[in-house]
Structures are given as structure tokens and as C-alpha cells.
């Protein structure tokens, strides 16, 4: 059924949202000040080691997403706080019968605060349609590290994404000024597009690491030295006070092996425990 140009479906839809807020407690440690979770969006907090910053683990109780599903995530890290946010498992985006998956992420990092945004990879299946938009606002004195990995089909299962769509956009503002506007966009004949030399040159997994902190650009040579000559094609660059790493590979496992040493070197904390499960 169509009305006013919109496609309506009677199929059940997944909706979920998570909102987190962290503040600095009287003891000087980061504490959870606000928590909202609804629908399929859930969050858990593994018990941290003594003195460690809190680690939030996001869950999608629906087990995956498909056309028409909606997820919203908001994280606020107050001044002089430190937190990490990851996910319990890779997010799976399945074939869309109609519509597209809509994911909205909003991250705010206050003065002298630190946030590590480390979700596990997003896996797209054939005919999946994803529209994910990430809005990040950080103070000039804050530090922010993000890793986002897209996998088009599970190589170990002999899968490929022949058709579909993926839009993954990032807007990062430091002290209110736009520092990064970046969009990964592929639509239509996905496999043939990814096979082109100007896109992924046959690779099926792509990762972006973003490090924003005072003096982050000065660590460019250090980060480049951590990118070995492996099965991945990877490079690091610095722009507008941000440091970025981009890498592509035949499968997602190679990307995680590549980025594994870089993340703790920049954040000063180990990888999330759920990454090692």
C-alpha cells in the first residue's frame, strides 16, 4: 500500500533506542548518570576492573535488522569523564523486502573527557539496505576514538552482496566547528561496484579508525608504524587535527587483526572484552 509517496508495510518492525549519560562523581571516577533503553535496544555494564573506566555493551534483542527497522543511540560523556561503548556482537543487516534500516547515532564528549566508540562490525547480507548517520560533537580538549567496520557478506560462508544499498555517514564537530564530513555510499549493483579499482578493488570489508584529540596529528608516524604489510590495504592520514586510518581486506577478521594493536596504543586501555569472546 502506498500513501503520499510512502511505502507502507504490515510486516512487524524493530524499533529500539539507548541513551547513556556519564558524569564525574565526587570520588573523581566516572559514574552513570542517565540510562534509557526501549524496544530492542538494551545495554549492559560488565563489572570493570578496579579503577577502570566504565564499559557499556550495546545489545539488539531482535538479533538483527531489516528494511523499515529503526535504532537510535545517544551517548553523553561529561567533563573529565572516561567511557567506552561497544556491542555484544556484530550487527547483522538482512535482506530488505521494502524500506531501509535507519540507524541514528549521537555522541557528545565534554571538556577533557574521553570516549572510545568501538562497536563490533556491521555485516550486510544480500539485498540489505542500510542508512546510518553518526553525529559527533567533541570539546577541543577532549579525546575521541571511533572504529567502524563494514562487511559485505560473510566470506567464510561463501556469501556476497550482489545488490543492496549502504550509506554510512559521519559528521564530527570540535568546539562547534565541522572537522569531518565523510560518507561511504554504495547503491545498486553492490558486488560490481566494490570490485572496481576506485572503490574496494574486490575487497568485501572496510574499516575506518578516527582519533580526535589534542596533538593527535603528531602521532601519525607512530600509527603508520603499527600498520604492517599484511593481507589488508591500509593507510593513515591527518587532517583538521584528526587522525584517520582506512583499511580494506577480503574479510573482517584481517581488519580486526590490523587495528587490534592501534586501538590500545591510542586509548591507553585494552580492547573491549567482548571483542575477544
PyMOL commands that set and color helices and strands:
alter all, ss='L'
color gray80, all
select helices_A, chain A and resi 155-157+190-194+216-225+252-267+273-276
alter helices_A, ss='H'
color red, helices_A
select strands_A, chain A and resi 2-3+6-7+15-24+30-39+41-45+54-60+70-77+82-87+91-93+101-109+114-118+122-124+129-138+143-152+164-174+177-188+205-212+233-239+242-249
alter strands_A, ss='S'
color yellow, strands_A
deselect
rebuild
show_as cartoon
